[in-house]
């Protein structure tokens, strides 16, 4: 995250409940499809990894996984999974060029301020190897707001997200939309995009 202290604090205090809330997510088709596109033994980044369910699945499938999160309690949970190298980092800490075959940013960048999204997505594009795969999940809508438990959200439209990705050099490949309840109990619409670097 880009340093919203309240959001980080909420995730720290809710880490155990969030881990329980996330149970079963490792079986979602989007993650299976993402993993299938990466070379076995490839390098993957789980950005904003939370308790590490996606990183654990990637590692179990033979990928070399780096997992990052701004919340120390989440990093501690993610590091418990075999094969997962987890470290505490914000979106601003991402650097490097041609590091990863795939980057999984599943509903994490929605906590970044809107003004920072272009910079973060461009940094991810640089960190991805040519032809690599990028998965992003965001809640859809307009504006920004805190949810019932205090987390800051930046909402995007599908067109806005498409523009952000293309401006960073990504080629959107497939899109999925839906709506689900979040940790605060509010049902919200979302979008995921799988893009090629």
Secondary structure per residue as TSV (DSSP state, phi and psi in degrees):
chain	resnum	aa	ss	phi	psi
A	1	X	-	360.0	166.3
A	2	X	-	-96.8	25.0
A	3	X	-	97.2	22.3
A	4	X	-	-77.7	101.5
A	5	X	H	-58.5	-37.1
A	6	X	H	-66.7	-41.7
A	7	X	H	-62.7	-45.0
A	8	X	H	-62.6	-40.6
A	9	X	H	-63.3	-43.5
A	10	X	H	-61.2	-46.6
A	11	X	H	-62.9	-34.5
A	12	X	H	-65.4	-45.2
A	13	X	H	-73.4	-23.2
A	14	X	T	-105.7	14.3
A	15	X	H	-56.6	-47.8
A	16	X	H	-65.7	-42.3
A	17	X	H	-67.3	-37.4
A	18	X	H	-67.1	-38.4
A	19	X	H	-61.6	-42.7
A	20	X	H	-66.3	-39.7
A	21	X	H	-62.2	-31.3
A	22	X	T	-87.2	-3.8
A	23	X	T	-56.9	134.3
A	24	X	T	91.7	-12.6
A	25	X	G	-64.2	-25.5
A	26	X	G	-62.9	-13.3
A	27	X	G	-96.1	3.7
A	28	X	-	-64.7	141.9
A	29	X	H	-57.4	-35.1
A	30	X	H	-59.8	-38.9
A	31	X	H	-71.0	-41.2
A	32	X	H	-59.5	-43.6
A	33	X	H	-65.1	-42.6
A	34	X	H	-59.6	-48.8
A	35	X	H	-62.3	-41.0
A	36	X	H	-62.9	-24.3
A	37	X	H	-84.1	-13.4
A	38	X	S	-94.8	148.7
A	39	X	-	-68.6	140.9
A	40	X	T	-59.2	133.4
A	41	X	T	81.7	4.6
A	42	X	-	-70.9	170.7
A	43	X	E	-95.7	128.3
A	44	X	E	-129.6	144.2
A	45	X	E	-114.0	126.4
A	46	X	E	-102.6	98.5
A	47	X	E	-84.2	132.4
A	48	X	T	60.7	52.3
A	49	X	-	-68.8	-15.1
A	50	X	T	58.0	-139.1
A	51	X	T	-74.2	-2.1
A	52	X	-	92.0	19.8
A	53	X	H	-64.4	-39.5
A	54	X	H	-71.1	-41.9
A	55	X	H	-61.1	-40.1
A	56	X	H	-62.4	-42.5
A	57	X	H	-65.6	-42.3
A	58	X	H	-61.3	-44.8
A	59	X	H	-63.4	-40.8
A	60	X	H	-64.3	-25.7
A	61	X	T	-90.0	6.4
A	62	X	T	96.3	10.1
A	63	X	-	-88.7	153.3
A	64	X	E	-90.0	112.7
A	65	X	E	-112.8	130.3
A	66	X	E	-107.9	129.8
A	67	X	E	-120.1	130.8
A	68	X	E	-127.8	147.5
A	69	X	E	-156.6	151.1
A	70	X	S	-82.8	-9.7
A	71	X	-	-102.5	115.0
A	72	X	H	-55.5	-37.6
A	73	X	H	-64.7	-35.1
A	74	X	H	-70.9	-40.7
A	75	X	H	-61.0	-40.1
A	76	X	H	-61.0	-42.4
A	77	X	H	-66.9	-43.8
A	78	X	H	-63.9	-37.1
A	79	X	T	-67.6	-14.9
A	80	X	T	-73.7	-17.8
A	81	X	S	-79.4	133.5
A	82	X	T	-58.1	135.5
A	83	X	T	81.6	3.0
A	84	X	E	-105.6	121.2
A	85	X	E	-94.1	107.3
A	86	X	E	-111.0	140.0
A	87	X	E	-145.4	155.2
A	88	X	E	-82.5	122.8
A	89	X	-	-159.6	147.3
A	90	X	-	-93.3	173.8
A	91	X	G	-61.0	-31.0
A	92	X	G	-69.2	-17.4
A	93	X	G	-82.9	-7.3
A	94	X	-	-74.2	128.1
A	95	X	-	-149.0	179.7
A	96	X	-	99.6	165.2
A	97	X	S	-131.7	137.2
A	98	X	S	54.4	47.3
A	99	X	-	-94.1	-34.9
A	100	X	E	-122.8	143.8
A	101	X	E	-79.8	-23.4
A	102	X	E	-154.7	143.6
A	103	X	E	-126.7	125.6
A	104	X	E	-107.2	109.6
A	105	X	E	-120.0	72.3
A	106	X	E	-90.3	98.3
A	107	X	S	56.5	47.3
A	108	X	-	-119.3	-43.2
A	109	X	G	-66.3	-12.1
A	110	X	G	-67.7	-10.0
A	111	X	G	-93.8	-1.2
A	112	X	S	-86.4	145.4
A	113	X	-	-59.7	145.7
A	114	X	H	-53.8	-40.8
A	115	X	H	-63.5	-23.0
A	116	X	H	-91.9	-13.4
A	117	X	H	-58.9	-45.9
A	118	X	H	-58.6	-42.7
A	119	X	H	-63.7	-44.2
A	120	X	H	-66.3	-42.8
A	121	X	H	-67.9	-36.5
A	122	X	H	-64.8	-39.6
A	123	X	H	-63.8	-37.7
A	124	X	H	-67.1	-38.6
A	125	X	H	-62.1	-39.3
A	126	X	H	-68.2	-36.9
A	127	X	H	-73.1	-18.8
A	128	X	E	-84.6	138.5
A	129	X	E	-67.4	152.4
A	130	X	E	-54.7	130.8
A	131	X	E	81.5	2.4
A	132	X	E	-73.6	173.8
A	133	X	E	-114.5	139.7
A	134	X	E	-127.4	124.6
A	135	X	E	-111.7	129.8
A	136	X	E	-131.9	138.3
A	137	X	E	-122.6	134.1
A	138	X	E	-139.9	155.0
A	139	X	E	-84.6	143.2
A	140	X	B	-98.0	151.1
A	141	X	S	146.7	-159.0
A	142	X	S	-132.1	156.6
A	143	X	S	79.8	-164.1
A	144	X	E	-144.4	149.9
A	145	X	E	-164.0	161.4
A	146	X	E	-93.0	143.7
A	147	X	-	-82.9	-174.9
A	148	X	T	-63.0	-21.7
A	149	X	T	-108.0	6.9
A	150	X	S	104.0	1.4
A	151	X	-	-78.9	138.0
A	152	X	E	-84.4	130.2
A	153	X	E	-122.0	138.1
A	154	X	E	-108.8	120.6
A	155	X	-	-96.1	144.3
A	156	X	B	-129.3	155.3
A	157	X	-	-88.1	163.3
A	158	X	H	-60.3	-40.5
A	159	X	H	-66.4	-39.4
A	160	X	H	-64.1	-43.5
A	161	X	H	-64.9	-41.8
A	162	X	H	-59.3	-43.1
A	163	X	H	-63.8	-42.6
A	164	X	H	-61.2	-43.4
A	165	X	H	-66.7	-46.9
A	166	X	H	-65.5	-36.7
A	167	X	H	-64.2	-28.7
A	168	X	T	-85.5	-4.8
A	169	X	T	99.3	6.7
A	170	X	-	-82.5	151.8
A	171	X	E	-113.9	102.3
A	172	X	E	-57.0	134.2
A	173	X	E	-110.6	-46.6
A	174	X	E	-150.9	150.8
A	175	X	E	-129.6	143.2
A	176	X	E	-132.4	143.0
A	177	X	E	-128.0	154.3
A	178	X	E	-173.4	-169.1
A	179	X	E	-151.6	141.1
A	180	X	E	-150.0	158.7
A	181	X	E	-75.8	142.4
A	182	X	-	-93.7	-173.2
A	183	X	T	-60.8	-28.8
A	184	X	T	-85.0	-0.4
A	185	X	S	90.7	-6.1
A	186	X	-	-84.3	129.1
A	187	X	E	-79.8	127.2
A	188	X	E	-137.3	146.1
A	189	X	E	-76.4	151.3
A	190	X	E	-143.5	167.5
A	191	X	E	-140.9	140.5
A	192	X	E	-121.7	144.6
A	193	X	E	-131.4	132.5
A	194	X	E	-103.3	123.3
A	195	X	E	-127.9	154.4
A	196	X	E	-101.3	138.2
A	197	X	-	-83.7	360.0
